[in-house]
Amino acid sequence: MPATPREVSESYWRAEESRDIARILSHFHEDAVFHPVSGPLHGHAEIRTFYDAMGDTFPGLEVTITHEIGSGDEACLEWEAVLIDHDGARIPIRGVNVVRVRDGRFDSVRAYFDPTQFPTPGGRR
């Protein structure tokens, strides 16, 4: 039985928390599309750039799913997260991922969050 969108998402967030890029990408099909607020990323090579940058800037991460609306192979998952920078500062953020899975991996992910929640260079928000 294929994994549900929530099960895939929970596994993906545990992988993202580990900052292991190979583990993160294993949750995406090779031809998946990831839509962070910066625009669409197609396939593993482009998707990797997002996670490389996030891991470089925020080596720590904690994610909790707070609400789910699902329908078959699609789900909308509201989440709360804490980004942890190199100095140990904890930055809370909230957002929503709309996901579609195929054969137990993401076919598409749309991530909605407020980029102004992230500190700017120099530590200001």
N, C-alpha and C positions, 0 to 999 in steps of 0.2 A: 504494500500500500504506500503510495507517495506521501511524503511528509507534508503537513499542512503549512500554509504560509507563516503561521505563528511559530511553529517548530523550526522552520528554516530560519526565521528571523531571530529567534532566541539563540540558536547555534551560531549564527552570523555575528550577533552582538558579543557573544563570548569570545569568538575569534577576534573581533575588532578590539575588545578589551586586552587581548594578549599582544596586540600589535604585530602579529605574525601575518605578513602579507600573503604568503602562500595559502594559509588557512582561510583568510578573508576571501581571497579570490576563488577558492574552491566552492564557495556558496553561489557563484555566478556562472552561468553558461558562458562559453567562449564568446558568443555573439550578443551577450546581454547589454542592455542600455541602463546606465545609472545617471539619474538627473539630480545632482546636488544643485543648490541655488545658483552656482556659477555657470550652469549649462550642461547639456548632455555629454556623457562620456560613453564611447562605444567600444566594447570588447575589453579584454583583460589589460592590455597595454595602457589604454587611456584611463581605465578605472583605477589602476595601480597608482597613477600620479596623485589622485586625491588622497589615498590612504598613506602613501609615502609622506606627503606634506603634513597630514594630520599627525602621524606618528612622530615626525621630526619636531613639530611644534608642541604637541601635547603627548608626552610619553605615557601618560596614565589616562584611563577612561573607565567610567562605571555607567551602565545603562540599565534602566528598568522600564518595562512596558507597563503603561498605566491604563490603557484602554484599547480595545480591539473591536473592529467591525469587519467581519469576514463574509465572503461569498465564494464558495468553491476554491478556485486556485488564486483568488485575489483577497487582499486584506488591507485595511487601513489601520496602522498601529501607532497610537499616540505614545510618546516616550519622554522620559526625563533622564538627563545624563549629567555627569560631572566630568568635565575635562580637567586634567591635572597637568600643569606646566612643569618645566624643569626645576623651578624653585619650590614645587609642592603646592602652589596656589591652586585652589579648587574653584572652578568656574562652572556654575550650574547653567544648563541650557535645556530647552524643551523643544519638541518638534513632533512631526508626523511623517511616517514613511508609508507610502502606498506601494505595495509590492504585488508582483505576479510571479508565481512559481510554475515551473514545468519540470517534471521528473525529479523533484526534490531539490531544485536549485532555482535561483532567481533568473527570470527572463527579463524583468524590468524592476527598477526601484526608483521611485520619485521621493526625494527627501525634502521636506519643507521645514525650514527653521529660520529664525531671524539672525542673519549674519552679524547684526550689530551687537548680539550677545557675546561675540568673541572679542577679546582684548585686541587693540591695535598694537603695532610695534611700539615698544616703550611702556606697555602695560596699561594704557588708558582704554576705557570703554566708551 
